[in-house]
Amino acid sequence: MTDSAINLTTLIGDAPKKLFIGGKFVDASDGGTFDVTNPSDGSVLATVASATGDDARRALDTAVAAQEAWAATPARERSEILYRANRLVLDHTEELAHLQSAELGRALPDSRGEVAYGAEFFRWFAEEAVRITGDYRHSPSGNARLVVTRQPVGPSLAVTPWNFPLAMGTRKLGPALAAGCTMIIKPASKTPLTMLYLAKLLSEAGVPEGVVSVLPTAKASNVSSLLEDPRLRKLTFTGSTEVGQMLAAKAAENTVRVSLELGGNAPYVVFDDADLDSAVDAVATAKMRGAGQVCIAANRFLVHSSIKDEFVAGVVERMRRFTVGRGTDPDTTVGPLSGDDQLETVRKLVDDAKEKGAKVLLGGDTSELPDVPEGGSYYPPTVLTDAPEDAEIRSAEIFGPVVSVTTFDTDEEAIRMANDTPFGLAAYVFSENLTRALDAAEKIQAGMVAVNKGALSDPAAPFGGVKQSGLGREGGLEGIDEFLETKLISLPS
């Protein structure tokens, strides 16, 4: 459907709002619902069914019942279903983009980008589904033939965040379905509509009943309680470190396999030999995608002192070019934050930095946005420098459209500052000397490092962090491994 053909009221009215269990959209067992709010103006966008613990158990029942047949489905057939899902997602780009921009507030260009990115996980894992390998070898002692095979882990639970309501689901669904696992997804309560729409497309693509369930809920524990059921064999979670660690501890009680993609605090290191134009331009991608509400967003801008003024001047000019407004407006390039809770978090971080002596070169005050819709959770693109070490913004994940610049004088100091965090998800390095850039990339404690560019994510590449940023990898050749168990069959020689 073309952009001009989208009527948002009709789209929201027609979008699924019930639980998806056993291949059907159904009401919650107790009839409960919750409201989804539009962060662009604070209005209620839709009312969605809220899953209970009984609904979660029913979804697990269907996943367990479907597991054996789905695992036995030929890999080529699973692959073809994923190819069809990829095509359907792309064919419904405008519907999915507008749904995301309505419930998340994000600007349409970013939402369209997510649709393309999210769809690619289905295509990538359609290709990986038919390439699951094993091994055959002789024991060195000569008394056995060893057959090594890989089998699906089994029924899985995915908990996805609000900031990428489509791609965080497809990044988990793609490898799970390719491997032969059934899956229950709990989307974030802020943004359930996109995942429910995806459930409809998956059904059209031919995913059998019970293989995928989608359970929006106002009470997350209603679904996470499934970790107490030994039939559940896998948890994949994207979200905050605190919640991820709590769920992982719960999963350990039943030795449930776990993969976690958690918080980040990405350094953006600009050395004195960097191409400044590239380093400035990359801020638009590395920082401002999704209004900065991205786990791999550049968070701590570490710039060599000799080029600080030139870099900051360029960033201020680049940030001025963003247009803040309602997410679904075609001219908007930066939408609101996801809600007043996130707005208050960003506001407190900036205000604390200002009170402690940081210089504000752009933004920093919501009163600078007089033309945005009333009731929306807007924060202006903001540039700060010279925040002191005791300012919280120096160590906290901002999750907003704020660039805070700190300087360094030596490469060793830059690496030390980059690693001075319990997190290690992503990092960015800018230097025209490839040896210098690679040296920094190897020394920075992060699961992913982008060199001389602001884009990092790729379905064909492993995504994940170290330290308190997570366990395991999603995407790439490694992504399907999270849903496969290695099995030995030993035969006499």
Residue pairs with C-beta under 8 A, 6 or more apart in sequence:
1 92
1 94
1 95
2 94
3 94
3 108
3 330
5 94
6 94
6 95
6 98
8 98
8 102
8 328
11 95
11 98
11 99
11 102
12 45
12 46
12 99
12 102
12 193
15 46
15 99
15 193
15 196
15 197
16 25
16 193
16 196
16 197
16 199
16 200
17 46
17 47
17 48
17 49
17 193
17 196
18 25
18 26
18 27
18 28
18 48
18 49
18 196
19 25
19 26
19 27
19 28
19 49
19 51
19 55
19 59
19 213
19 214
19 215
19 216
20 26
20 196
20 199
20 200
20 212
20 213
20 214
20 215
21 55
21 58
21 59
21 62
21 213
21 215
22 58
22 59
22 62
22 209
22 210
22 213
23 203
23 208
23 209
23 210
24 209
25 196
25 199
25 200
26 49
27 49
28 49
28 50
28 51
28 52
28 55
29 52
29 54
29 55
29 58
30 52
30 54
32 49
32 50
32 52
32 218
33 47
33 48
33 49
33 50
34 47
34 48
34 50
34 189
34 216
34 217
34 218
35 44
35 45
35 46
35 47
35 48
36 44
36 45
36 46
36 47
36 48
36 103
36 189
36 190
36 191
36 192
36 193
37 43
37 44
37 45
37 190
37 339
38 44
38 45
38 102
38 103
38 105
39 104
39 105
39 327
39 335
39 336
39 337
39 338
39 339
39 376
39 377
40 102
40 105
40 326
40 327
40 328
40 335
40 336
40 373
40 376
41 326
41 373
41 374
41 375
41 376
42 340
42 374
42 375
42 376
42 377
43 375
45 102
45 103
45 193
46 103
46 193
48 192
48 193
48 196
48 216
49 216
50 216
50 217
50 218
50 219
50 222
51 59
51 186
51 215
51 216
51 217
51 222
51 223
52 217
52 222
53 222
53 225
55 215
55 217
55 222
56 184
56 215
56 222
56 223
56 225
56 226
57 226
57 229
59 184
59 213
59 215
60 155
60 184
60 226
60 229
60 231
60 232
62 209
62 210
62 213
63 155
63 182
63 183
63 184
63 210
63 211
63 213
64 155
64 182
64 231
65 210
66 182
66 208
66 209
66 210
66 211
67 152
67 154
67 155
67 181
67 182
69 208
70 78
70 152
70 180
70 181
70 182
70 208
70 211
71 151
71 152
71 180
71 181
72 180
73 180
73 208
75 129
75 130
75 132
75 178
76 129
76 130
78 129
78 177
78 178
78 180
79 126
79 127
79 129
79 130
79 178
80 126
80 206
81 177
81 205
81 206
81 207
82 122
82 123
82 125
82 126
82 129
82 174
82 177
82 178
82 205
83 122
83 123
83 126
84 204
84 205
84 206
85 122
85 201
85 202
85 205
85 207
86 119
86 120
86 122
86 123
86 126
88 201
88 204
88 205
89 96
89 115
89 118
89 119
89 122
89 166
89 170
89 198
89 201
90 115
90 116
90 119
92 197
92 201
93 112
93 115
93 116
94 112
95 197
96 111
96 115
96 166
96 194
96 197
96 198
97 108
97 111
97 112
97 114
97 115
98 108
98 111
98 328
99 193
99 194
99 197
100 106
100 111
100 114
100 115
100 165
100 166
100 191
100 194
101 107
101 108
101 111
101 327
101 328
101 335
102 193
102 327
102 328
103 165
103 190
103 191
103 192
103 193
103 194
104 111
104 162
104 163
104 165
104 190
104 191
104 290
104 327
104 335
104 338
105 291
105 326
105 327
105 335
105 336
105 337
105 338
105 376
105 377
106 290
106 291
106 293
106 327
106 335
107 291
107 327
107 332
107 333
107 334
107 335
108 327
108 328
108 329
108 330
108 332
109 333
110 289
110 290
110 335
111 327
113 289
114 164
114 166
114 167
115 166
117 167
117 457
117 459
118 164
118 166
118 167
118 169
118 170
118 171
119 170
120 459
121 167
121 170
121 171
121 173
121 174
121 175
121 459
121 475
122 170
122 173
122 174
123 459
124 174
124 459
124 460
124 475
125 174
125 175
125 177
125 178
125 479
125 480
126 174
126 178
128 175
128 178
128 477
128 479
128 480
129 177
129 178
129 179
129 480
132 150
132 178
132 179
132 480
132 484
133 150
134 147
134 148
134 149
134 150
135 146
135 147
135 148
136 145
136 146
136 147
136 148
137 145
137 146
137 148
138 144
138 145
138 146
138 493
139 145
139 146
139 493
142 493
143 492
143 493
144 490
144 491
144 492
144 493
145 490
145 491
145 492
145 493
146 488
146 489
146 490
146 491
147 488
147 489
147 490
147 491
148 486
148 487
148 488
148 489
149 486
149 487
149 489
150 484
150 485
150 486
150 487
151 180
151 484
151 485
151 487
152 179
152 180
152 181
152 483
152 484
152 485
153 179
153 181
153 233
153 234
153 257
153 482
153 483
153 484
153 485
154 181
154 182
154 231
154 232
154 233
154 234
155 181
155 182
155 183
155 184
155 231
155 232
155 233
155 234
156 172
156 176
156 181
156 182
156 183
156 184
156 232
156 233
156 234
156 235
156 236
156 483
157 183
157 184
157 185
157 186
157 223
157 224
157 226
157 227
157 232
157 234
157 235
157 236
158 169
158 172
158 173
158 176
158 183
158 184
158 185
158 186
158 236
158 237
159 185
159 186
159 220
159 223
159 224
159 235
159 236
159 237
159 238
159 239
159 247
160 168
160 169
160 172
160 185
160 186
160 187
160 188
160 195
160 238
160 239
161 168
161 188
161 238
161 239
161 295
162 188
162 189
162 190
162 191
162 338
163 290
163 293
163 294
163 295
163 338
164 290
164 294
165 187
165 188
165 191
165 192
165 193
165 194
165 195
166 194
166 195
166 198
168 238
169 185
169 187
169 194
169 195
169 198
170 198
171 459
171 463
171 474
171 475
171 479
172 183
172 185
172 236
172 238
172 474
173 183
173 185
173 202
173 212
174 459
174 479
175 474
175 479
175 480
175 482
175 483
176 182
176 183
176 234
176 236
176 483
177 183
177 207
177 211
177 212
178 480
178 483
179 480
179 483
179 484
181 234
181 483
182 210
182 211
182 212
183 211
183 212
183 213
184 212
184 213
184 214
184 215
184 223
184 226
185 195
185 212
185 213
185 214
185 215
186 215
186 216
186 217
186 220
186 223
186 224
187 194
187 195
187 196
187 214
187 216
189 216
189 217
189 218
189 220
190 338
190 339
191 338
192 214
192 216
195 214
195 216
196 214
196 216
198 214
199 212
199 214
202 212
215 222
215 223
217 223
224 247
224 250
226 232
227 235
227 247
227 250
227 251
227 253
227 254
227 256
228 250
228 253
228 254
229 254
230 254
232 254
232 256
233 256
233 257
234 256
234 257
234 258
234 259
234 482
234 483
235 247
235 248
235 251
235 256
235 257
235 258
235 259
236 258
236 259
236 260
236 472
236 474
236 482
237 243
237 244
237 247
237 248
237 258
237 259
237 260
237 261
238 260
238 261
238 262
238 295
239 261
239 262
240 262
240 263
241 262
241 263
241 423
241 468
241 469
244 260
244 262
244 470
245 262
247 258
248 258
248 260
248 471
251 257
251 258
252 258
257 482
258 471
258 472
259 464
259 470
259 471
259 472
259 473
259 474
259 482
260 470
260 471
260 472
261 295
261 425
261 463
261 464
261 465
261 469
261 470
261 472
261 474
262 295
262 423
262 425
262 465
262 468
262 469
262 470
263 295
263 397
263 423
263 425
263 468
263 469
264 295
264 296
264 297
264 299
264 397
264 423
264 425
264 426
264 465
264 469
265 299
265 300
265 395
265 396
265 397
265 421
265 423
265 425
266 286
266 296
266 297
266 298
266 299
266 300
266 425
266 426
266 427
266 428
266 446
267 298
267 299
267 300
267 302
267 417
267 418
267 421
267 427
267 428
267 444
267 446
268 283
268 286
268 287
268 298
268 299
268 300
268 301
268 302
268 427
268 428
268 430
269 302
269 414
269 418
269 427
269 428
269 429
269 430
269 440
269 444
270 276
270 279
270 301
270 302
270 303
270 304
270 307
270 311
270 430
271 304
271 411
271 414
271 429
271 430
271 431
271 433
271 436
271 437
271 440
272 304
272 306
272 307
273 431
273 432
273 433
273 436
274 304
274 307
274 430
274 431
274 432
274 452
275 430
275 432
275 452
276 307
276 310
276 311
276 314
277 314
278 430
278 452
278 453
279 311
279 430
280 311
280 314
280 315
280 317
280 318
281 318
281 454
282 428
282 430
282 452
282 453
282 454
283 298
283 315
283 318
283 319
283 403
283 454
284 318
284 454
285 453
285 454
285 455
286 297
286 298
286 428
286 450
286 454
286 455
286 456
287 297
287 298
287 401
287 403
287 454
288 319
288 322
288 334
288 381
288 401
289 297
290 297
291 334
291 335
291 336
291 337
291 379
291 400
291 401
292 398
292 399
292 400
292 401
292 402
293 337
293 338
293 342
293 399
293 400
295 425
295 426
296 425
296 426
296 448
296 456
296 457
297 398
297 399
298 403
298 428
298 454
299 397
299 398
300 394
300 404
300 406
300 417
300 418
300 421
301 403
301 404
301 405
301 406
302 406
302 407
302 408
302 414
302 417
302 418
303 311
303 312
303 405
303 406
303 407
303 408
304 407
304 408
304 409
304 414
305 407
305 408
305 409
308 385
308 405
308 407
311 405
312 361
312 383
312 385
312 405
315 383
315 403
315 405
316 361
316 362
316 383
319 362
319 363
319 381
319 382
319 383
319 401
319 403
320 362
320 381
321 333
322 333
322 334
322 381
322 401
323 331
323 332
323 333
323 334
324 332
324 333
324 334
324 335
324 369
324 372
324 378
324 380
324 381
325 331
325 332
325 334
325 335
325 371
325 372
325 373
326 332
326 335
326 336
326 372
326 373
326 376
327 335
327 336
334 381
334 401
336 343
336 372
336 376
336 377
336 378
336 379
337 343
337 346
337 377
337 378
337 379
337 400
338 377
339 377
340 377
342 377
342 399
342 400
343 366
343 377
343 378
343 379
345 399
345 400
346 379
346 398
346 399
346 400
346 401
346 402
347 366
347 379
348 392
349 392
349 393
349 396
349 398
349 400
349 402
350 360
350 364
350 382
350 384
350 393
350 402
352 391
352 392
352 393
353 384
353 387
353 391
353 392
353 393
353 404
354 360
354 364
354 384
356 387
356 388
356 390
356 391
357 386
357 387
357 388
358 384
358 385
358 386
358 387
358 388
358 391
358 393
358 404
359 384
359 385
359 386
360 382
360 383
360 384
361 383
361 384
361 385
362 380
362 381
362 382
362 383
363 379
363 380
363 381
363 382
363 383
363 401
363 402
364 380
364 382
364 384
365 380
366 378
366 379
366 380
368 380
369 378
369 379
369 380
372 378
379 400
379 401
379 402
380 401
381 401
382 400
382 401
382 402
382 403
383 402
383 403
383 405
384 393
384 402
384 403
384 404
384 405
385 404
385 405
385 406
386 405
386 406
387 393
387 394
387 404
387 406
388 394
393 402
393 404
394 404
394 406
395 421
397 423
398 404
406 417
408 414
408 417
411 436
411 439
411 440
414 440
415 440
415 443
415 444
418 427
418 440
418 444
418 445
419 443
419 444
419 445
421 467
422 467
422 468
423 465
423 467
423 468
423 469
424 445
424 446
424 447
424 465
424 466
424 467
424 468
424 469
425 446
425 447
425 448
425 464
425 465
425 469
425 470
426 446
426 447
426 448
426 449
426 450
426 456
426 465
427 441
427 444
427 446
427 448
427 449
427 450
428 449
428 450
428 451
428 453
428 454
428 456
429 437
429 440
429 441
429 444
429 449
429 450
429 451
429 452
430 437
430 451
430 452
431 437
431 440
431 451
431 452
432 452
437 451
437 452
438 451
441 449
441 451
445 466
445 467
446 465
446 466
446 469
447 462
447 463
447 464
447 465
447 466
447 469
447 470
447 473
448 456
448 461
448 462
448 463
448 464
448 465
450 456
457 463
457 475
458 475
458 476
459 475
459 476
460 475
460 476
461 475
461 476
462 473
462 474
462 475
462 476
462 477
462 478
462 479
463 473
463 474
463 475
463 476
463 479
464 470
464 471
464 472
464 473
464 474
472 482
473 479
473 481
473 482
474 482
